[in-house]
C-alpha cells in the first residue's frame, strides 16, 4: 500500500513539474504585436495636394503717391476687402512619420487674390464743384510656396486620425498682375454723373518680393486600402512684407497709385492623396 502511494505521489509530482515548466515557457513568450501598427510606426508618404485659399492684405505702413498740402493724407488711404476672393493652390505633399509625429514638406504653386479701392477727388471753389476718380483693384499674386510643417496625431490608432500642425513657410514670387477698373464721377451738374475711365491689366511682379511666415492648423487622416486622404485647414501669416513700397512703375504711378507695405494673411483648405513609400504587398494587406 505504501509502494502504491509512493508511485502515485511520484507521478503526480512529475506531472506538476511538467505543467510548471510549460507555464513558465509560455509566460516568457512575448505576445505578438499588431503587424499593421508595427508597419506604420515609421513610414514615408508621398502624394498630391490641392485646395482653395482666401487672403487678407494687411497694410502695416500706408503709402500714397501724393503729398497733400491742404488736406489730410488719410483721405487717400486704400480700403481693403478681407478674405473676399478665392485663390487656389496645387503641389506635392511629402511626409515622414514616426510614432505619432510627422515632418511634412508641402511645396505648392499658389495663387492669392485680394482687392482694394481708393478715391482721388478734386474740389473747386463751390461745394458742388467736385470730381472724383475711383480705382477698384484686384491683385493676383502667384508664388511658389515652400512650407515645412510638424504634425502630431491626436489619435494614433484606427482609420480616422485627427492631427494638429505648426510650422513655417517661405514664398518665392512667380508673377503678379493687377486688374484696375477706373470710374469717374462728376458732381458739377448737381446730380452725380458716372462714367467709365476704362480697365487695365498690369504686370507688377517687380513691385513684390519673397516673404516668410508662420503657419498652424488642424486636419484629419483617413486611411483606406493603401491610400491616405488628408483633409486640413491652415492659417498662414507672413512675418515679412510681400511688397516693395513706392516701386509702382506703371501708368498708374502718375495718378498716385502705389503699394502699401503689405503683410499677407491666409486661410486655406486642402485635400491630399498620399501613398506609402514602403509598399504593402499582397502578403501584407493593411485593411
C-alpha positions in Angstrom: 0.0 0.0 0.0 2.9 2.2 0.8 4.5 1.5 -2.6 1.3 2.3 -4.4 1.1 5.6 -2.6 4.7 6.4 -3.3 4.2 5.6 -7.0 1.2 7.8 -7.2 3.0 10.7 -5.5 5.9 10.4 -7.9 3.6 10.5 -10.9 1.7 13.5 -9.5 5.0 15.3 -8.8 6.3 14.7 -12.3 3.0 15.9 -13.8 3.1 19.1 -11.8 6.7 19.7 -12.7 5.8 19.4 -16.5 2.9 21.8 -16.1 5.1 24.3 -14.2 7.8 24.2 -16.9 5.3 24.6 -19.7 3.6 27.5 -18.0 7.0 29.1 -17.4 7.9 28.9 -21.1 4.5 30.3 -22.1 4.9 33.2 -19.7 8.3 34.1 -21.2 7.0 34.2 -24.7 6.1 37.8 -25.7 2.6 38.4 -27.1 2.6 39.1 -30.9 2.1 42.8 -31.7 -0.3 44.1 -34.3 1.7 43.9 -37.6 -0.2 46.9 -39.0 0.7 49.2 -36.2 4.3 48.0 -36.3 4.5 48.6 -40.0 3.1 52.1 -39.7 5.3 53.2 -36.8 7.8 54.6 -39.3 6.6 55.4 -42.8 7.2 57.8 -45.8 4.2 59.2 -47.6 4.1 61.0 -51.0 1.2 62.4 -52.9 -0.7 65.3 -54.5 -2.1 68.3 -52.6 -4.7 70.8 -53.8 -7.1 73.3 -52.4 -8.5 76.8 -52.2 -7.4 79.8 -50.1 -8.7 83.3 -49.1 -6.2 86.1 -48.4 -6.2 89.3 -46.4 -3.8 92.1 -47.3 -2.9 93.8 -44.0 -1.3 97.2 -44.6 1.4 97.7 -41.9 2.5 101.0 -43.4 0.3 103.0 -45.7 1.8 104.9 -48.6 0.5 107.5 -51.1 1.7 108.7 -54.4 0.9 112.3 -53.5 1.9 114.6 -50.6 -1.2 116.6 -49.7 -0.8 120.3 -48.8 -4.3 121.4 -47.7 -6.0 118.2 -46.8 -5.2 115.0 -44.8 -3.3 112.1 -46.3 -5.9 109.8 -44.6 -8.3 110.6 -47.4 -6.0 108.8 -49.9 -5.9 105.6 -47.9 -6.9 102.4 -49.7 -9.9 100.4 -48.4 -9.2 96.6 -48.4 -11.7 93.8 -48.6 -10.6 90.9 -46.3 -10.8 87.3 -47.4 -13.2 88.2 -50.2 -11.7 86.5 -53.3 -10.9 82.8 -53.7 -7.5 81.6 -54.8 -6.1 78.1 -55.4 -3.0 76.0 -54.8 -1.7 72.7 -56.1 1.5 70.7 -55.4 3.1 67.9 -53.6 2.9 66.6 -50.0 5.9 64.6 -48.6 5.6 63.2 -45.1 8.0 61.3 -42.8 6.0 59.8 -40.0 7.4 58.2 -36.8 5.3 57.2 -33.7 2.7 60.0 -33.9 4.9 62.8 -35.3 5.3 63.8 -38.9 7.7 66.1 -40.7 5.8 67.4 -43.7 7.3 69.3 -46.7 4.5 70.6 -49.0 5.8 72.7 -52.0 2.9 74.2 -53.9 2.2 76.6 -56.7 -0.3 79.1 -55.2 -2.4 82.0 -56.4 -3.5 84.5 -53.8 -6.1 87.2 -54.6 -7.3 90.3 -52.8 -8.9 93.6 -53.7 -9.0 97.2 -52.6 -10.2 100.6 -53.8 -9.1 104.2 -53.5 -10.6 107.5 -54.4 -8.9 110.7 -55.7 -11.0 113.8 -55.6 -10.7 117.4 -56.9 -12.9 120.1 -55.3 -13.4 123.6 -56.8 -14.4 126.8 -55.1 -18.1 126.0 -54.8 -19.2 123.0 -52.7 -20.9 121.3 -55.7 -17.9 121.6 -58.0 -16.4 118.2 -57.3 -14.8 115.5 -59.5 -13.8 112.0 -58.2 -11.8 109.2 -59.7 -12.3 105.8 -58.1 -9.9 102.9 -58.6 -11.2 99.3 -57.9 -8.2 97.0 -57.9 -7.9 93.2 -57.9 -4.4 92.0 -57.1 -3.3 88.5 -58.2 -0.1 87.1 -56.8 1.4 83.8 -57.9 4.0 82.3 -55.6 6.0 79.0 -55.2 5.3 78.3 -51.5 7.7 76.1 -49.5 6.1 75.1 -46.2 7.7 72.8 -43.6 5.2 71.6 -41.0 5.4 69.4 -37.9 2.2 67.3 -37.4 1.1 65.4 -34.3 -1.6 62.7 -34.5 -4.0 63.2 -31.6 -5.3 59.7 -32.2 -2.7 57.2 -33.4 -4.8 54.1 -34.0 -7.7 53.4 -36.4 -8.6 54.6 -39.9 -9.5 58.1 -38.8 -6.7 60.1 -37.2 -7.1 63.8 -36.3 -3.9 65.8 -36.0 -2.6 69.3 -35.2 0.2 71.0 -37.0 2.6 74.0 -36.8 5.4 75.3 -38.9 6.7 78.0 -41.2 7.0 78.8 -44.9 8.8 80.9 -47.5 7.2 82.2 -50.7 9.0 83.0 -53.9 7.2 85.4 -56.3 6.5 83.8 -59.7 4.2 86.5 -61.2 1.9 89.3 -60.2 -0.9 91.1 -62.1 -3.2 93.9 -61.2 -6.6 94.4 -62.7 -7.8 98.1 -62.4 -11.3 99.4 -63.1 -11.5 103.2 -63.2 -14.7 105.0 -62.6 -15.1 108.8 -62.8 -17.9 110.8 -61.0 -18.8 114.4 -61.9 -20.9 116.3 -59.3 -20.8 119.7 -61.0 -24.2 119.3 -62.7 -26.0 118.8 -59.3 -26.6 115.0 -59.6 -23.6 112.7 -59.9 -22.7 111.7 -63.4 -20.8 108.4 -63.6 -18.6 107.3 -66.5 -16.1 104.6 -67.1 -12.5 105.5 -67.2 -11.6 102.1 -68.7 -10.0 99.0 -67.3 -6.3 97.9 -67.4 -4.4 94.7 -66.6 -0.8 95.4 -65.5 2.1 93.2 -64.8 3.5 94.2 -61.3 5.9 91.4 -60.4 8.7 93.9 -59.7 6.5 95.5 -57.0 6.6 92.3 -54.9 9.3 90.3 -53.2 9.7 86.9 -51.5 8.3 86.7 -47.9 8.4 84.3 -45.0 5.9 83.5 -42.3 4.4 81.1 -39.8 1.6 78.6 -40.1 -0.7 76.4 -38.0 -3.8 74.3 -38.4 -5.8 71.1 -37.8 -6.7 68.2 -40.0 -7.6 64.6 -40.2 -6.2 61.5 -42.0 -8.5 58.9 -43.4 -6.9 55.5 -44.3 -8.5 53.1 -46.8 -6.9 50.4 -48.9 -3.3 51.6 -49.3 -4.2 55.3 -49.7 -4.3 58.0 -47.1 -6.6 61.0 -47.7 -5.6 64.1 -45.8 -8.1 67.0 -45.1 -6.7 70.1 -43.4 -7.5 73.7 -42.6 -4.5 76.0 -42.3 -3.9 79.6 -41.3 -0.8 81.4 -42.6 0.6 84.8 -41.6 3.6 86.5 -43.2 6.3 87.9 -40.9 7.9 90.0 -43.7 6.4 92.3 -46.2 5.3 91.0 -49.6 5.6 94.3 -51.3 8.2 96.8 -52.3 6.7 100.2 -51.3 6.9 103.1 -53.7 8.1 101.0 -56.6 5.0 101.0 -58.7 6.5 101.5 -62.1 3.4 101.6 -64.4 0.9 104.1 -65.9 -0.9 104.4 -62.5 2.1 105.9 -60.8 1.3 109.4 -62.2 -2.2 109.1 -60.7 -0.9 108.4 -57.2 -1.3 104.6 -57.1 1.5 103.0 -55.1 1.7 99.9 -52.9 1.3 99.9 -49.1 3.6 97.8 -47.1 1.5 94.6 -47.2 1.7 91.6 -44.9 -0.4 88.7 -46.2 -2.7 86.5 -44.0 -4.2 83.4 -45.5 -6.9 80.8 -44.7 -6.6 77.7 -46.8 -8.5 74.4 -47.1 -6.6 71.5 -48.6 -7.2 67.9 -49.7 -4.2 65.5 -50.3 -4.0 61.9 -51.5 -0.8 60.3 -50.4 0.7 56.8 -50.8 3.2 54.9 -48.6 6.8 54.7 -49.8 7.2 51.3 -48.2 4.8 49.4 -50.4 2.3 47.0 -48.8 2.4 43.8 -50.9 -0.1 41.0 -51.3 1.2 39.2 -48.2 0.6 42.3 -46.0 -2.7 44.0 -46.5 -3.3 47.0 -44.3 -7.1 46.9 -44.3 
